[in-house]
Amino acid sequence: MLPVVGIAGALALLPFPTCVLKLVTGLPCPGCGFTRATLALARGAVGESLRWHPCALPALVGFAVVTALALGLPEGHRAWRPVVERSLTLFAAALLATWALRLGGVLPPV
């Protein structure tokens, strides 16, 4: 996992887009800006993070909640599967909504 994080972090520091969809079509993907937003959060730059990708902060909070549940619930607890399914569905919907707003010109391009 650490090599993936290192590669993603290094790619985020490049001064040009590294998203394959954006390079091929000129259109951003639903996750464009997410790595840069996460790196901004790591530096404490919340405003910058929200400009790069508004889903990064809610995703971090959601990840923290799901992690706390994973550590707190006993193995095989019946609440675990619905929590994970709903979390992933909500995250996917938020990514798609952000993408639609970005393509519609409501959110600034990345």
N, C-alpha and C positions, 0 to 999 in steps of 0.2 A: 504494500500500500504506500509506503514512504517514497519509493521511486516514482509512482504515479503523481503524488503530490508535488514532488520536486520538479518533475517535467512540466506539470501544469503551471506551477509557479514561474518557472523559467520562461515558458511560452507567453505568460501574461506580461512579462517585462519587455517583450519585443515591441518595437515601435510601429508594427504593422499587424493587420489581422491575421490570425492563424486558424480561424474557423474555415473548414473546407467548404461548407455551404456558402459562406460569404465570399470566399475566394472564387468559387465557380460561378455563382449566380449574382453576386453583389448584394444579396439579401442576408440579413443576420438570421441566425438560428434562434430557437427559443432560449437557449442558454448563453448566447453571446453577451459577454460582459460579466458573467457570473464569477469567473475566477478572479478577475480584477476586483469585483465587489467584495469577494471574500477576503482577498489580501488587504483591501482598504479597511474592512472590519477588524482584521488582525492588528492593524496599526491604530485602531480607535477612530478612524475617519468615517463616521456613520453617514454624514451627508454625501461624501464622495461615493461611498458604497451604494447608497440609494440611487445616485445618478447612474452608476454603472449598471446595476440591476436591482430593481426594487424587491425582488424575491429573496435576496441573499440574507437579509436580517431576519425575516420571518422563518426562513428555512433553518437558520442557525438556532433560533428559539425552539422550533419544532423538533430539531435534532436533539437538543438538550432535554426536552420533555420526554421524547421517545427513549432516549438513553436512560433517563432516570427511571422510567417505567420498566425498562428491560432489566435494570439492576435491582429494582424493588419488587417486581412480581415474581412469584415462584415459577419454576420451569413448567411449561405446559398450561399456564393459566388461561382460562377461556377468553379473557379480555384482550390478550395479546394480539391475536390475528386481526380482529376488527380495528384495533388501534393502528396497526401497521397498514392495513388496506386503506383506511380512511386518510391516513397521513399521506400516503403515496398518491392517492387520488386527488387530494387537495393540492399537493405540490404540483402535480401535472397540470391541473386546471389553472393554477396561478401562473405557471410558466407559459401556458398557451394564451392566457388573457394578457399577460405582459407582452408577449410576442405580437398579438393582434393589435394592441395599443401602439406598439413601436412601429409596426408596418403601416398603421393608419395615421401616423404622424402625431399622435397624442403624446407619446413619450419621445424624448430625443434619441437620435440614432447612436449606435455604439461605434 
